[in-house]
Amino acid sequence: MKEILEKAEVLIEALPYIQRFNRKIIVVKYGGSAMVDDELKKNVIQDVTLLKLVGFKPIIVHGGGKEISKWVGKAGMEPEFVNGLRKTDAATMEIAEMVLGKVNKSLVQMVESLGVNAIGISGKDGGLLKVNKKLSDGKDIGFVGDVKEVNPKILYDLLEKDFLPIVCPVGMDDNFDTYNINADDAACAIARAVKAEKLAFLTDIEGVYKDPNDKDTLISELPVAEARELIKDGYIGGGMLPKLNNCIDAIENGVSRVHILDGRIAHCLLLEIFTNKGIGTAILGDKETKYYHE
């Protein structure tokens, strides 16, 4: 009986969050270890499917960097990165698009197997993601795109017809050439365009730390003003810096909350969204208030 009551308490704790975010759009950027570990992959897809079934409107934007590197290696080429961005010549772009397409359809298959209708689309479909060539510190790194425009109509149409859109981060420029897009950038651009209530990044880190060497300094809620201070004071570096800047940009362009979560933790999305304490870092606009129900 105690175990049954505990389950009921978990559902009651989730109720205010389900009420608050019912029919709201949530963008999930899916990447890192959660994409290559089969058990974690299953957990993430179960989480997103549950969000859909309790009334959220989720959109998945996925990466595929590790898988692309694997196939680039199989083709006898050496993956090359400049400031964290994959140098993408024509041959690498061809491999990347094929691999991302394969990843995309495998995610569709998993969602469909759980009884939810999903549609995988590329940023090229319906002109969803239009790009300019992205330079890295002034260097040409090939077919890497910077999102300049999002046409969210195709996403709105799919959501309205009760589909779960799964977006592959590939786009086109004005000459209709194909470009690889950093999945974080694509997720942020899409979240801004659809005015998402939430944007969640699944990563290989627990969240934002004031001191990365001290696990006790994990910040559970971080207003944008404080995030800027952390960056200015030099607390944020490495791969977290562009991610946090993306988060700030998303909040400033209409996204209510951004979550940075450790995708290696089973059901991290549900734990962050439906429990009072959460487990990652929630970045919120300065006018946003905490909504713990304790």
C-alpha positions as CSV (number, residue, x, y, z in Angstrom):
1,M,0.0,0.0,0.0
2,K,2.9,2.4,0.8
3,E,4.3,1.9,-2.6
4,I,0.9,2.5,-4.3
5,L,0.5,5.7,-2.3
6,E,4.0,6.9,-3.3
7,K,3.0,6.5,-7.0
8,A,-0.2,8.5,-6.4
9,E,1.9,11.3,-4.8
10,V,4.2,11.4,-7.8
11,L,1.2,11.8,-10.1
12,I,-0.3,14.6,-7.8
13,E,3.1,16.4,-7.8
14,A,3.0,16.3,-11.6
15,L,-0.5,17.7,-11.9
16,P,0.2,21.5,-11.6
17,Y,2.9,21.1,-14.3
18,I,0.6,19.2,-16.6
19,Q,-2.1,21.9,-16.1
20,R,0.4,24.7,-16.7
21,F,1.9,23.4,-19.9
22,N,-1.1,21.7,-21.4
23,R,-1.2,22.4,-25.2
24,K,2.1,24.3,-24.9
25,I,5.0,23.7,-27.3
26,I,8.2,22.2,-25.9
27,V,11.3,21.8,-28.1
28,V,13.7,19.0,-27.1
29,K,17.3,19.1,-28.4
30,Y,18.3,15.5,-28.4
31,G,22.1,14.7,-28.5
32,G,25.1,13.3,-26.7
33,S,25.3,9.9,-25.0
34,A,21.5,9.6,-25.0
35,M,21.7,9.1,-28.7
36,V,24.2,6.2,-28.8
37,D,23.1,4.2,-25.7
38,D,20.1,2.1,-26.6
39,E,18.6,2.1,-23.1
40,L,19.0,5.9,-22.8
41,K,17.5,6.4,-26.2
42,K,14.5,4.3,-25.3
43,N,14.1,6.4,-22.1
44,V,14.2,9.7,-23.9
45,I,11.7,8.6,-26.5
46,Q,9.4,7.3,-23.7
47,D,9.7,10.7,-22.0
48,V,8.8,12.7,-25.1
49,T,6.0,10.4,-26.0
50,L,4.5,10.7,-22.4
51,L,4.8,14.5,-22.8
52,K,2.7,14.3,-26.0
53,L,0.1,12.0,-24.4
54,V,-0.5,14.3,-21.4
55,G,-1.2,17.2,-23.6
56,F,2.2,18.9,-24.4
57,K,3.2,19.6,-28.0
58,P,6.8,18.4,-28.3
59,I,9.2,18.9,-31.2
60,I,12.4,16.9,-31.2
61,V,15.5,18.4,-32.9
62,H,18.3,15.8,-33.0
63,G,22.0,15.8,-33.6
64,G,24.1,12.9,-34.7
65,G,27.7,14.0,-34.4
66,K,29.2,10.8,-33.1
67,E,27.4,8.7,-35.7
68,I,28.6,11.1,-38.5
69,S,32.2,10.8,-37.2
70,K,31.9,7.0,-37.3
71,W,30.8,7.0,-40.9
72,V,33.3,9.6,-42.0
73,G,36.0,7.3,-40.6
74,K,34.5,4.3,-42.4
75,A,34.8,6.3,-45.6
76,G,38.5,6.6,-45.0
77,M,38.4,10.3,-44.0
78,E,39.5,12.0,-40.8
79,P,36.8,14.0,-39.0
80,E,38.1,17.6,-38.5
81,F,36.8,20.2,-36.1
82,V,37.5,24.0,-35.9
83,N,36.5,25.6,-32.6
84,G,34.1,22.8,-31.9
85,L,32.4,22.9,-35.4
86,R,32.8,20.1,-37.9
87,K,34.7,21.1,-41.0
88,T,32.3,20.0,-43.7
89,D,33.4,19.6,-47.3
90,A,31.1,18.3,-50.0
91,A,31.9,14.7,-49.3
92,T,31.4,15.1,-45.6
93,M,28.2,16.9,-46.2
94,E,26.9,14.0,-48.3
95,I,27.7,11.5,-45.5
96,A,26.3,13.8,-42.8
97,E,23.0,14.1,-44.6
98,M,22.7,10.4,-45.1
99,V,23.5,9.6,-41.5
100,L,21.2,12.3,-40.1
101,G,18.4,10.9,-42.3
102,K,19.0,7.4,-41.0
103,V,19.0,8.7,-37.3
104,N,15.9,10.7,-38.0
105,K,13.9,7.7,-39.3
106,S,15.1,5.5,-36.5
107,L,13.6,8.0,-34.0
108,V,10.4,8.1,-35.9
109,Q,10.2,4.3,-35.7
110,M,10.7,4.3,-32.0
111,V,8.0,7.0,-31.4
112,E,5.6,5.2,-33.7
113,S,6.2,1.9,-31.8
114,L,4.8,3.6,-28.6
115,G,1.6,4.5,-30.4
116,V,2.2,8.1,-31.2
117,N,2.3,9.5,-34.8
118,A,5.6,11.0,-35.7
119,I,7.0,12.6,-38.8
120,G,10.6,13.1,-39.5
121,I,11.5,16.2,-41.5
122,S,14.7,17.9,-42.7
123,G,15.3,21.6,-42.3
124,K,15.2,21.6,-46.1
125,D,11.5,20.5,-46.1
126,G,9.1,23.4,-46.7
127,G,12.0,25.8,-46.4
128,L,12.0,25.2,-42.6
129,L,15.6,26.3,-42.0
130,K,17.3,28.8,-44.3
131,V,20.9,29.5,-43.7
132,N,23.9,31.6,-44.4
133,K,27.4,30.1,-44.6
134,K,28.9,30.1,-41.0
135,L,32.5,31.1,-40.5
136,S,34.6,30.1,-37.5
137,D,36.7,33.1,-36.4
138,G,36.7,34.2,-40.0
139,K,37.7,30.8,-41.4
140,D,35.8,29.0,-44.1
141,I,34.8,25.6,-42.6
142,G,32.7,24.4,-45.6
143,F,29.1,23.6,-45.7
144,V,28.2,24.7,-42.2
145,G,25.2,26.9,-41.9
146,D,24.1,29.7,-39.6
147,V,20.2,29.8,-39.4
148,K,19.0,33.1,-40.7
149,E,15.3,32.3,-41.1
150,V,12.8,29.7,-39.8
151,N,9.5,29.0,-41.5
152,P,7.5,27.4,-38.7
153,K,4.4,26.8,-40.8
154,I,5.2,23.2,-41.5
155,L,5.7,22.6,-37.7
156,Y,2.4,24.3,-36.8
157,D,0.6,22.2,-39.4
158,L,2.1,18.9,-38.1
159,L,1.3,19.8,-34.4
160,E,-2.3,20.8,-35.4
161,K,-2.8,17.4,-37.0
162,D,-1.5,15.7,-33.8
163,F,1.9,14.6,-35.2
164,L,5.2,14.7,-33.3
165,P,7.7,16.5,-35.5
166,I,11.3,15.2,-35.5
167,V,13.7,17.6,-37.1
168,C,17.0,16.8,-38.8
169,P,19.4,19.8,-38.6
170,V,20.2,20.3,-42.3
171,G,19.2,23.5,-44.2
172,M,19.6,25.3,-47.5
173,D,21.1,28.7,-48.5
174,D,19.7,31.1,-51.1
175,N,21.3,29.1,-53.8
176,F,19.6,25.9,-52.5
177,D,23.0,24.4,-51.5
178,T,22.8,22.0,-48.5
179,Y,24.4,22.9,-45.2
180,N,25.0,21.1,-41.9
181,I,23.6,23.0,-38.9
182,N,24.8,22.7,-35.3
183,A,21.8,21.0,-33.6
184,D,21.9,23.4,-30.6
185,D,21.6,26.3,-33.0
186,A,18.8,24.6,-34.9
187,A,16.9,23.9,-31.7
188,C,17.2,27.5,-30.5
189,A,16.1,28.9,-33.8
190,I,13.1,26.6,-34.0
191,A,12.2,27.3,-30.3
192,R,12.3,31.1,-31.0
193,A,10.2,30.8,-34.1
194,V,7.4,28.8,-32.5
195,K,7.6,30.8,-29.3
196,A,8.1,27.5,-27.4
197,E,7.1,27.5,-23.7
198,K,10.2,25.3,-23.0
199,L,13.4,24.4,-24.7
200,A,15.3,21.4,-23.2
201,F,18.9,20.5,-24.0
202,L,19.8,16.8,-23.4
203,T,23.6,16.9,-22.8
204,D,26.4,14.9,-21.2
205,I,26.7,17.3,-18.2
206,E,24.5,17.7,-15.2
207,G,23.7,21.3,-15.7
208,V,25.4,24.7,-15.1
209,Y,28.0,24.9,-12.3
210,K,29.3,28.0,-10.7
211,D,32.5,26.0,-10.3
212,P,32.8,23.1,-12.8
213,N,35.2,21.4,-10.4
214,D,32.8,21.4,-7.5
215,K,29.7,19.3,-8.0
216,D,28.0,21.0,-5.1
217,T,27.8,24.3,-7.1
218,L,25.1,23.0,-9.5
219,I,22.7,25.9,-10.1
220,S,19.1,24.6,-10.3
221,E,17.4,27.9,-11.4
222,L,19.3,30.6,-13.2
223,P,17.7,34.0,-14.2
224,V,19.1,35.4,-17.4
225,A,20.7,38.4,-15.6
226,E,22.7,36.0,-13.4
227,A,23.7,33.9,-16.4
228,R,25.2,37.0,-18.0
229,E,27.1,37.8,-14.8
230,L,28.5,34.3,-14.7
231,I,29.7,34.6,-18.3
232,K,31.1,38.1,-17.7
233,D,33.0,37.0,-14.5
234,G,34.6,34.1,-16.4
235,Y,32.8,31.3,-14.6
236,I,31.5,29.7,-17.9
237,G,33.9,28.3,-20.5
238,G,34.4,25.5,-22.9
239,G,31.3,24.0,-24.6
240,M,29.0,25.4,-22.0
241,L,29.7,29.0,-23.2
242,P,28.0,28.8,-26.6
243,K,25.2,26.7,-25.1
244,L,24.5,29.2,-22.4
245,N,24.6,32.1,-24.9
246,N,22.1,30.1,-27.0
247,C,19.9,29.7,-23.9
248,I,20.0,33.5,-23.2
249,D,19.2,34.2,-26.9
250,A,16.2,31.9,-26.8
251,I,14.8,33.5,-23.6
252,E,15.2,37.0,-25.1
253,N,13.2,35.9,-28.1
254,G,10.1,34.6,-26.4
255,V,11.0,31.2,-25.0
256,S,9.8,31.1,-21.3
257,R,12.3,28.6,-19.9
258,V,15.3,26.7,-21.1
259,H,16.5,23.5,-19.4
260,I,20.0,22.0,-19.5
261,L,19.8,18.3,-18.5
262,D,22.0,15.3,-18.2
263,G,20.7,12.9,-20.9
264,R,22.6,10.1,-19.2
265,I,20.1,10.1,-16.3
266,A,17.1,7.9,-17.0
267,H,13.9,9.9,-17.6
268,C,15.7,13.2,-17.0
269,L,13.0,15.1,-18.9
270,L,10.2,13.9,-16.7
271,L,12.2,14.5,-13.5
272,E,13.0,18.1,-14.5
273,I,9.6,19.0,-15.8
274,F,7.2,17.2,-13.5
275,T,8.9,17.4,-10.1
276,N,9.2,20.3,-7.7
277,K,13.0,20.2,-7.4
278,G,14.0,19.1,-10.9
279,I,17.5,17.7,-11.6
280,G,19.2,20.0,-14.1
281,T,19.5,23.8,-14.6
282,A,16.4,25.8,-15.6
283,I,17.3,29.2,-17.2
284,L,14.5,31.7,-16.9
285,G,13.6,35.2,-18.1
286,D,14.0,37.9,-15.5
287,K,10.2,38.3,-15.2
288,E,9.6,34.6,-14.8
289,T,8.8,33.5,-11.3
290,K,9.6,30.2,-9.7
291,Y,6.6,27.9,-9.7
292,Y,7.4,25.3,-7.1
293,H,4.3,23.9,-5.5
294,E,5.5,23.1,-2.0
